């Protein structure tokens, strides 16, 4: 009995949650290694691709990932975690093999698109499953752990693969990534067959047959009706979700450009910059999440948006390298405040019985910000110079600082 009580208090370490976090970490490790380190250089030097083609190849991955997030959330509610996640993991496995074995640009683009489609179930499955297990009192904490797994994978992937690639040793790197995906498939097979949204019920053959006969637009209409009935949130939450990822998306394509062309940093110096911000964020996430669960969401949103906006608005005007390192670290702290509190706010707006469907819908809105942000960023850089993207991102965070004041927040993240 005492053992069961302790287990209930340590739901964070349940086998189900650990399986989801392992899948999150390894898949993001593989994606980070491919998209940030291997593909840009490999396609340029080995395949002779232009920067324009490389850009579209990487874009194919993210577009494929984003467009399926909403329907994937609906599928989770209907079929459960194991079927949904295993299908996505197998598609990702095939994508990595295709990318590793092809020398044709068209097949490389197809492989990246398949990579995006395969990873689409990742976030809806992981967020839906972990927040369900954590319960209302642990949303911020569990979201901090999820983001720590994500950031660790994204950060370690590009760094670790660099040591393996060395002088164009791409075959060794690809073999490692295929091995990683083999592990992910094995872990996905261990996921429970039926979870969230089904409430212990199985889906009958008649129900599946009925769904298959329904037209696409009827399914879309039914899905949107389910989402609308399931939510009672401020209309400001939707533009705020878009703006939050839009501000981050603006920075994605120009950080390396700014470091190399404006600051003239070496690869080692740039790596230290990324570590200065990323390591601070990862270290602070879990304690911040626990504090958010105890104290509440609003104070951390105010501090996080204020710190991050201030850094971005003055970042390109700082000339001292020491000051730049300090600003990057402060930005990392700012996002350590934002991530658990913002996601606890989002999680508090979602009813337990529709976690998969609504999370998928929310993640699609947030994903649009990551698609539009880089497009706007490139145009700002070309037309107005390197200050403009950073200033735009900072101003968007100021807007978010104001917007969140008008979004009602349940006390201590509790569902309304």
C-alpha positions in Angstrom: 0.0 0.0 0.0 2.8 2.4 0.9 4.6 1.4 -2.3 1.5 2.3 -4.3 1.2 5.7 -2.6 4.9 6.4 -3.4 4.3 5.3 -7.0 1.3 7.6 -7.3 3.4 10.5 -6.1 6.1 9.7 -8.6 4.0 9.4 -11.7 6.7 11.3 -13.5 8.8 8.1 -13.5 6.1 5.7 -14.6 7.1 3.4 -17.5 4.6 5.1 -19.8 6.0 8.6 -19.2 9.6 7.4 -19.5 8.9 5.6 -22.8 7.4 8.8 -24.2 10.4 10.9 -23.0 12.9 8.4 -24.5 11.1 8.5 -27.8 11.0 12.3 -27.7 14.7 12.6 -26.9 16.0 10.1 -29.5 13.8 11.4 -32.3 14.8 15.0 -31.7 18.4 13.9 -31.5 18.1 12.3 -34.9 16.2 15.3 -36.3 18.6 17.8 -34.9 21.6 15.9 -36.2 20.0 15.6 -39.7 18.5 19.1 -40.1 21.1 21.3 -38.4 24.4 19.4 -39.1 24.3 16.7 -41.7 21.9 17.8 -44.5 23.0 21.4 -45.1 26.6 20.4 -45.6 26.0 17.0 -47.1 23.6 18.3 -49.7 25.9 21.2 -50.6 29.2 19.3 -50.8 28.2 15.8 -51.8 25.0 16.4 -53.8 25.8 19.9 -55.2 22.5 21.3 -54.2 21.9 25.1 -54.1 21.0 26.9 -50.9 17.5 27.4 -52.3 17.0 23.7 -52.8 18.4 23.0 -49.3 16.0 25.5 -47.9 13.0 23.8 -49.5 14.2 20.4 -48.4 14.3 21.5 -44.8 11.0 23.3 -45.2 9.4 20.1 -46.5 10.2 18.5 -43.2 8.5 21.1 -41.0 5.5 21.6 -43.2 4.9 17.8 -43.2 5.2 17.8 -39.4 2.8 20.7 -38.9 0.0 19.9 -41.3 -0.7 16.5 -39.6 -0.6 17.6 -36.0 -4.3 18.4 -35.8 -5.6 15.2 -37.4 -3.0 13.2 -35.4 -4.5 14.6 -32.2 -7.9 13.4 -33.3 -6.5 9.9 -34.1 -4.9 9.7 -30.6 -8.4 10.2 -29.1 -9.8 7.5 -31.3 -7.1 4.8 -31.5 -4.7 5.4 -28.6 -1.0 6.1 -28.3 0.6 2.9 -29.4 -0.9 2.7 -32.9 -0.5 6.4 -33.6 3.1 6.7 -32.3 4.3 3.4 -33.8 3.0 4.4 -37.3 4.8 7.7 -37.0 8.0 6.1 -35.7 8.1 3.6 -38.6 7.6 6.4 -41.1 10.5 8.3 -39.5 12.6 5.2 -39.6 12.0 4.8 -43.4 12.7 8.5 -43.9 16.1 8.2 -42.3 17.0 5.2 -44.3 15.9 6.9 -47.5 17.9 10.1 -46.7 21.0 7.9 -45.9 20.9 5.9 -49.1 19.8 8.3 -51.8 22.0 10.6 -53.9 19.0 12.2 -55.7 17.8 15.6 -54.7 14.1 14.7 -55.4 14.4 11.6 -53.2 16.1 13.7 -50.5 13.1 16.2 -50.5 10.7 13.2 -50.3 12.7 11.8 -47.4 12.5 15.0 -45.5 8.8 15.3 -46.2 8.3 11.8 -44.9 10.4 12.7 -41.9 8.0 15.5 -41.1 5.0 13.3 -41.5 6.5 10.6 -39.4 7.4 13.0 -36.5 3.9 14.7 -36.6 2.5 12.3 -33.9 5.5 13.0 -31.5 4.4 16.2 -29.8 0.6 15.5 -29.6 1.3 12.0 -28.2 4.0 13.0 -25.7 2.2 16.1 -24.4 -1.2 14.4 -24.3 0.1 11.4 -22.5 2.4 13.1 -20.0 -0.1 15.8 -19.0 -2.8 13.1 -18.5 -0.5 11.1 -16.2 0.7 14.2 -14.3 -2.7 15.5 -13.5 -3.9 19.1 -12.9 -1.3 19.7 -10.1 1.7 18.7 -12.1 1.1 20.3 -15.6 4.0 22.8 -15.4 6.4 20.3 -13.9 5.7 17.6 -16.6 5.9 20.2 -19.4 9.3 21.3 -18.1 10.5 17.6 -18.2 9.1 17.2 -21.8 10.8 20.4 -23.0 14.1 19.3 -21.3 14.0 16.0 -23.2 13.2 18.0 -26.4 16.0 20.6 -25.9 18.5 17.9 -24.8 17.8 15.9 -28.0 17.9 19.0 -30.3 21.0 20.3 -28.7 23.0 17.1 -28.3 22.2 15.8 -31.8 24.1 18.4 -33.9 27.0 18.5 -31.4 27.5 14.7 -31.1 27.1 14.0 -34.8 29.8 16.6 -35.6 32.4 14.4 -33.8 31.3 11.4 -36.0 31.1 13.2 -39.3 34.6 14.6 -39.0 36.1 14.7 -42.5 33.0 13.8 -44.5 32.4 10.4 -42.7 28.7 10.6 -43.5 28.2 6.8 -43.7 29.1 6.4 -40.0 26.8 9.2 -39.0 23.9 7.7 -41.0 24.5 4.3 -39.4 24.3 5.8 -36.0 21.0 7.6 -36.8 19.5 4.4 -38.2 20.6 2.6 -35.0 18.9 5.3 -32.9 15.7 4.9 -34.8 15.8 1.1 -34.3 15.8 1.8 -30.5 12.9 4.2 -30.9 10.8 1.5 -32.8 11.5 -1.0 -30.0 10.4 1.5 -27.3 7.3 2.4 -29.3 6.3 -1.2 -29.3 6.3 -1.1 -25.5 3.7 1.7 -25.3 0.2 0.7 -23.9 -2.2 -0.4 -26.6 -5.1 1.8 -25.4 -4.8 5.1 -23.6 -6.2 8.6 -23.6 -9.5 9.6 -24.9 -10.8 6.0 -25.0 -11.4 5.9 -21.2 -10.8 2.2 -21.1 -13.0 1.4 -24.1 -11.8 -0.3 -27.3 -12.8 0.9 -30.8 -15.0 -1.6 -32.5 -14.6 -2.7 -36.1 -18.1 -1.2 -36.8 -16.9 2.2 -35.5 -13.7 2.1 -37.6 -15.8 1.1 -40.7 -18.2 3.9 -40.0 -15.3 6.4 -39.8 -13.8 5.2 -43.0 -17.1 5.8 -44.9 -17.3 9.3 -43.6 -16.2 12.0 -46.1 -13.1 14.0 -45.4 -15.0 17.3 -45.0 -17.5 15.6 -42.7 -14.7 14.4 -40.5 -13.1 17.9 -40.5 -16.5 19.4 -39.5 -17.0 16.8 -36.7 -13.5 17.3 -35.5 -13.8 21.1 -35.3 -17.2 20.8 -33.6 -15.6 18.5 -31.0 -12.8 21.0 -30.4 -15.2 24.0 -30.2 -17.4 22.2 -27.7 -14.4 21.1 -25.7 -12.9 24.6 -25.1 -14.0 27.6 -23.2 -11.0 29.9 -23.6 -10.3 33.5 -24.3 -10.3 34.3 -28.0 -6.9 36.1 -27.4 -5.3 32.7 -26.6 -5.2 31.8 -30.3 -3.3 34.8 -31.6 -1.1 34.6 -28.5 -0.2 31.0 -29.3 0.7 32.0 -32.9 2.7 35.0 -31.7 4.7 33.0 -29.2 6.1 30.6 -31.8 6.3 33.4 -34.4 8.7 35.3 -32.2 10.9 32.1 -32.0 10.5 31.3 -35.7 11.9 34.8 -36.6 15.2 33.9 -34.9 15.6 30.4 -36.3 17.1 31.2 -39.8 19.1 34.3 -38.8 21.0 33.3 -35.7 23.7 31.4 -37.6 23.8 34.2 -40.2 24.2 36.9 -37.5 26.9 34.9 -35.7 28.9 34.2 -38.9 28.5 37.4 -40.9 28.1 40.1 -38.3 29.9 38.9 -35.2 32.4 36.9 -37.2 32.4 34.1 -34.7 34.2 30.8 -35.2 32.3 27.5 -35.1 33.6 27.0 -31.5 32.5 30.4 -30.4 29.1 30.0 -31.9 28.8 26.6 -30.2 29.6 28.3 -26.9 26.8 30.9 -27.6 24.3 28.1 -28.1 25.4 26.3 -25.0 25.3 29.5 -22.9 21.6 29.9 -23.7 20.5 26.3 -24.1 22.2 24.9 -21.0 20.8 27.6 -18.8 17.3 26.9 -20.1 17.6 23.1 -19.7 19.0 23.4 -16.1 16.3 25.8 -15.0 13.3 24.1 -16.6 12.4 21.5 -14.0 12.8 23.7 -10.9 10.9 26.5 -12.7 8.1 24.0 -13.5 7.8 22.9 -9.9 7.6 26.5 -8.7 5.0 27.4 -11.3 2.9 24.5 -10.0 3.1 25.8 -6.5 2.9 29.6 -7.0 0.9 30.0 -10.2 1.4 31.0 -13.9 1.0 34.7 -14.2 4.2 36.0 -12.4 6.4 33.7 -14.5 4.8 34.8 -17.7 5.4 38.4 -16.9 9.1 37.9 -15.8 9.8 35.5 -18.8 8.4 37.8 -21.5 9.9 40.9 -20.0 13.4 39.4 -19.7 13.3 37.8 -23.2 11.9 40.9 -24.9 14.5 43.2 -23.2 17.4 40.9 -24.4 16.2 40.8 -28.0 15.5 44.5 -28.3 19.1 45.4 -27.3 21.0 42.3 -28.4 22.3 43.5 -31.8 23.4 46.8 -30.2 25.8 45.1 -27.8 29.4 45.1 -28.9 31.2 43.5 -26.0 31.6 39.7 -26.3 31.2 39.3 -22.5 28.0 41.3 -22.6 26.7 39.2 -25.5 27.3 36.0 -23.5 25.5 37.5 -20.5 22.5 38.5 -22.8 22.3 35.0 -24.2 22.3 33.5 -20.7 19.5 35.9 -19.6 17.5 34.9 -22.7 17.9 31.3 -21.7 16.6 32.2 -18.2 13.7 34.1 -19.8 12.6 31.1 -21.8 13.0 28.9 -18.7 10.3 31.1 -17.2 8.2 31.1 -20.3 8.1 27.5 -21.3 6.6 25.8 -18.2 4.2 28.7 -17.4 3.0 29.1 -21.0 2.4 25.4 -21.5 0.7 25.1 -18.1 -1.7 27.9 -19.3 -2.3 26.0 -22.5 -2.8 22.7 -20.7 -5.3 24.2 -18.3 -7.5 25.2 -21.2 -7.9 21.6 -22.4 -10.6 19.2 -21.0 -9.3 15.8 -19.9 -11.5 13.8 -22.2 -10.3 15.6 -25.4 -6.6 16.1 -24.7 -5.4 14.6 -28.0 -7.8 16.4 -30.3 -7.4 19.9 -28.7 -3.6 19.6 -28.2 -3.3 18.7 -31.9 -5.3 21.8 -32.8 -3.2 24.0 -30.5 0.0 22.6 -31.8 -1.1 23.3 -35.4 -1.7 27.0 -34.5 1.7 27.2 -32.8 3.3 25.4 -35.8 2.1 28.1 -38.2 4.2 30.6 -36.2 7.3 28.5 -36.9 6.5 28.4 -40.6 5.6 32.1 -41.1 8.4 33.4 -38.7 11.4 32.3 -40.9 9.8 33.7 -44.0 9.2 37.1 -42.4 12.7 37.0 -40.9 14.5 36.6 -44.2 12.6 39.4 -45.7 13.3 41.7 -42.8 17.0 40.8 -43.0 17.3 41.5 -46.7 15.3 44.8 -46.7 16.1 46.4 -43.3 19.3 44.8 -42.1 20.3 42.5 -39.3 18.8 44.6 -36.5 15.2 44.2 -37.8 14.5 40.5 -37.1 15.7 40.8 -33.5 13.7 43.9 -33.0 10.6 42.3 -34.5 11.0 39.3 -32.2 11.4 41.5 -29.2 8.3 43.6 -30.1 6.2 40.5 -30.5 7.2 39.4 -27.0 6.2 42.8 -25.7 2.8 42.3 -27.4 2.6 38.9 -25.7 3.4 40.5 -22.4 0.4 42.7 -22.8 -1.9 40.0 -24.3 -1.4 37.5 -21.5 -2.7 40.1 -19.0 -6.2 39.7 -20.7 -6.2 35.9 -20.8 -7.8 34.4 -17.8 -5.7 31.9 -16.0 -7.0 29.2 -13.6 -5.5 29.5 -10.1 -2.2 27.5 -10.0 -2.9 26.0 -13.4 -6.1 24.2 -12.3 -8.7 23.5 -15.0 -11.6 25.8 -15.0 
